[in-house]
Structure formats: structure tokens, C-alpha cells
Amino acid sequence: MDEQEFRRRADEELQQLYRVLGDAGEEHDFEADFNAGALSIQFEEPEGRFVVSPNAPVRQIWVSANVKSYKLDWEDARGEFVLGSTGQSLRQLMGEAIETHLGHPVKL
């Protein structure tokens, strides 16, 4: 995949995640912001911040959440970015990370 295709796919995936997080944030009291190609999730209680951003040189989406970092690669067969070690999609990974942070179930 060339850089232009990566950027298109990453932007689409982050836009979709942003929409889902907006709905969940209202219910679970966190705020998502999509600015300059990166997605930020801010929590007040307990305090915290997650960042999801594309890394074009290596064609990955990088996630920083719960003092850990994750690198997701595009998987053609599934048509989405996936965490190789677990097979989780970006949405699944973020749902689990938010649940861990908040300490209760969150549906994305």
C-alpha cells in the first residue's frame, strides 16, 4: 500500500472510531477529539488520555493507552487495521482499553 492509500484508509478508520467514541463518551463521561489527523480521548475520572495516530512511514496506526503502546497494521482480508499479536481490530482494542481505564463495560 502506498502512502496516499494508507492515509485514506487510516483517516476513514479514525473518523469511524471518532463517531463511535462520541456516542460512547456522552454515556460514559469522556471526550474524544479528532484534530490534525490524530484522535485524542480525554478522561476526567479517573484522569487519563489516550492517543490514536497514523504513522505513515511504517503504514501503521499507533495507539497509546493505559501506559502501553500498540501498533496496528492493515489487514486486507478483514479490510481494517489489526493488532497482530491479538487479532483485535482498532475498535475492539479501544473498547477494551476504555473498559480497563473506566473499570466497567463500555460498548463501542
PyMOL commands that set and color helices and strands:
alter all, ss='L'
color gray80, all
select helices_A, chain A and resi 3-28+56-58+90-102
alter helices_A, ss='H'
color red, helices_A
select strands_A, chain A and resi 30-35+38-44+47-55+60-65+68-75+80-83+88-89
alter strands_A, ss='S'
color yellow, strands_A
deselect
rebuild
show_as cartoon
